[in-house]
Amino acid sequence: MTNYGHPVEFGLELVGGADAPGVAVELAVLGERLGYGIVTFPERIREDDEVRADEWTLAAWTAARTNTARIAARVDASVRPASVIARSAGTLQLLSGGRGMLMLGSASAQGGLDAIEEAVAVVRALHDTSTSSVSLAGTHHHLAGAEPGPGLERAVPLWLHGTGTAVADMAGRVADGWAVDLADVGIDGLAARNALLDRAAVDAGRDAREVRRSVTLALSDAFDVDALVALVVEHGVSSMVLRVGSGDQLQLRTFIDEVAPAVRAGVERSLPPGALSSRPLRRADVRARRRPGIDYDDVPEDLAETAVEPGDAGFSGVRSTYLRGGNPGLVLRPSTADEVASAVGFAHKHRHLPLGVRSGGHGISGRSTNDGGLVIDVGRLDDITVMDEAARLVRIGAGARWRDVARALQPYGWALTSGDYGGVGVGGLATAGGIGFLARKHGLTIDHLRAVEMVLADGTLVRASATENPGLFWAVRGAGANFGVAVAFEFVVDEVDEVGWAQLAFQAPDPAAYLEAFGRVVADTPRDTTPFLVLGQGVAQVMAMVDSADPDVIVAQLQPFAEIAPLVQQQVVVAPYAAVMNMFPETPHDGRGEPVSRSAFVREITPGFASASADLIRSGASHWYQIRTVGGAVADVAPEATAYAHRDAGFALAVMGSNAQRLDRWFGPVRDHSEGLYLSFESDRHPDRLTDAFPPATLDRLRRLKAQLDPDNLFRDNFSLTSALDDSRSAS
Ligand SMILES: Cc1cc2nc3c(=O)[nH]c(=O)nc-3n(C[C@H](O)[C@H](O)[C@H](O)COP(=O)(O)OP(=O)(O)OC[C@H]3O[C@@H](n4cnc5c(N)ncnc54)[C@H](O)[C@@H]3O)c2cc1C
């Protein structure tokens, strides 16, 4: 008995697509609806060497018309340039959401095998974006300094197709699967090639189970179910692909309705319980890049399919965050609350490793990546649902980005104040505060929170609101990262029509004078206007939002700011809030920057604060000095009502530099003129920063709750509340 433990799946090989592409695509759509899991388009080359309709285009069109089926293009590696094959397969994989497959074969007797093997190397090299350039010199395929890409979340499964024993041997050495036409080799030929393939795999240091086996079957009116079961149980076949054309619709239905269930039942009866598993089995070279201390084989079944390891194609896309470079050992990507609970359970078993919790990956205080540890990335929990339109109650998944939230709320004439950058994630910001462009009019993001669903350290999913787990509800609004993984939030959002949005640039040769003047203007500005200031050497930039669509109101509110110093540039528009949140496109998260960040709150801009700030700016120790205005509605909430307690602050300062020692030398005097800090902009892990972030009574209450809900300090990637005991001073 030879079985490799893969669940059996059924597919279609669509012939005739080259001449009647529309018919082939419709057949593929029907096949998926009926329950077929694979659709293959074989390349057909006429005797006159003329390629008719293109299989990649057929595959791409089919991918767009289907949702679940895997789409394979079968191409001749000695006819098409391998680099073009790699780009086409990668693009199909991207556009289909990871449903692409590539089958390589060759009809050429002369050098066909070499062409296939070289094409495999080219495709794998071009899909590995961990390098910047690829050169390969083959007999058939050459690359000279080619740039890898596209970056893929999941590698394209690479199968070989062919009847020759050499193809089976090569599949054992290098491929993810081997496909053969059963009529061409017969059962004995299949068994012989399988044995050859197994030996080649083992000789190459692989596990023979890494290579899936697929047979193509001609349609028949009388399939022998026992023979098909034997293919699976005795010969390790896990895919049966029917060759069909446009006239075969009836038999296609009969097979999937009658034969396929009988085959599945027969297989189940014949194999020991638990013999089949849909867990992905990684190639030996991928497993070789695993990190110590992680029980990769114990990743819960519900997370195994989407988990990303260092050797996976998608690793470069998840290893780092927006600002922080990382190299975690495993990234778990749950898509439901139950899966988050599974991930937390797994993290608990790996308490000895660092754990990052990630939503949008824009953490500054929380790094949400690490070296050799685990990351729970809830980015797939990104649903945005209006629960009660009359009450403007909206449920938002922790993995959503603020730009998507703004876009989803815009059609209702609503907005939820968030921050100044649409790429930031909901989970990180809504567990810390949320100082945004509507703060003075509408308060912090957390002030709109009515309930949160969170998975705690013991794996339980709880709901916290004013009436359910009120202590946790209080803590989540300012220090949520310490208590669990937020899955979703319920917010009451605001009616916000179009807003006035201004970008003003000034000459500011005297930063202290500019700052003091800015402070005076803000003090006299109504709360419907929230300006943020970026101050540099000789220049100042004010970005301000006025919560009004009336140009006269907007101009009246902005005029005093325009008069602070000579204006060098100005732009004022009336635009939806969503347009401001969508100003900047998403960029890949490659951790460039690694800034050292410092934060402080001040009630008002005093001469001492302005002078210390000016010294800091002139020193060059900081490349980013930004003041967000708060006060207004933020101050309407009592300091003890939420864990975010600095309600009396008028301004929140964020300063970034590249050298901690140098920055601290100049930031120290600024801190002397400030009170407290906003955790989200602080990267100094010294325990004193916790006492800056939380007043004594708040910190005491938080620590008591932490001891109760997370006694093992599982959630510690973002200013652990127990860190006073650890004395874990970081260099940044
Ligand atoms: C370019 C930029 C602009 C910013 N602008 C603003 C702004 O205007 N106003 C403002 O208030 N902040 C702002 N921030 C700070 C930002 O709000 C925080 O860094 C926030 O933590 C980022 O959230 P995230 O989900 O994107 O980050 P992530 O890196 O995914 O998470 C950061 C930390 O938050 C915690 N966390 C993440 N998800 C969850 C979850 N589901 N449950 C529990 N804890 C979780 C973890 O401890 C994690 O380490 C900005 C940051 C950047 C980089």
The ligand as a Gaussian input file, in Angstrom:
#p B3LYP/6-31G(d) Opt

LIG

0 1
 C        3.138000      56.379000       9.819000
 C        2.466000      56.319000      11.161000
 C        1.518000      57.270000      11.481000
 C        0.889000      57.230000      12.733000
 N       -0.060000      58.173000      13.021000
 C       -0.726000      58.109000      14.195000
 C       -1.711000      59.078000      14.544000
 O       -1.942000      60.021000      13.807000
 N       -2.349000      58.944000      15.728000
 C       -2.101000      57.911000      16.587000
 O       -2.743000      57.820000      17.624000
 N       -1.166000      56.994000      16.301000
 C       -0.473000      57.086000      15.136000
 N        0.523000      56.177000      14.866000
 C        0.875000      55.190000      15.877000
 C        0.006000      53.966000      15.693000
 O       -1.291000      54.246000      16.099000
 C        0.545000      52.833000      16.557000
 O        1.858000      52.564000      16.171000
 C       -0.313000      51.588000      16.431000
 O        0.100000      50.666000      17.407000
 C       -0.206000      50.944000      15.080000
 O       -1.183000      49.976000      14.944000
 P       -1.018000      48.782000      13.900000
 O       -2.110000      47.817000      14.165000
 O       -0.857000      49.329000      12.543000
 O        0.402000      48.247000      14.332000
 P        0.962000      46.804000      14.678000
 O        2.414000      46.918000      14.418000
 O        0.218000      45.750000      13.987000
 O        0.717000      46.696000      16.216000
 C        1.423000      47.513000      17.098000
 C        1.223000      46.959000      18.500000
 O       -0.139000      47.068000      18.860000
 C       -0.544000      45.910000      19.575000
 N       -1.633000      45.274000      18.804000
 C       -1.736000      45.216000      17.457000
 N       -2.858000      44.572000      17.129000
 C       -3.462000      44.214000      18.269000
 C       -4.658000      43.507000      18.557000
 N       -5.465000      43.049000      17.585000
 N       -4.978000      43.298000      19.847000
 C       -4.171000      43.754000      20.857000
 N       -3.036000      44.426000      20.626000
 C       -2.676000      44.653000      19.350000
 C        0.660000      45.004000      19.695000
 O        1.258000      45.209000      20.944000
 C        1.569000      45.491000      18.598000
 O        2.932000      45.331000      18.882000
 C        1.194000      56.212000      13.650000
 C        2.170000      55.249000      13.323000
 C        2.802000      55.307000      12.092000
 C        3.852000      54.296000      11.759000

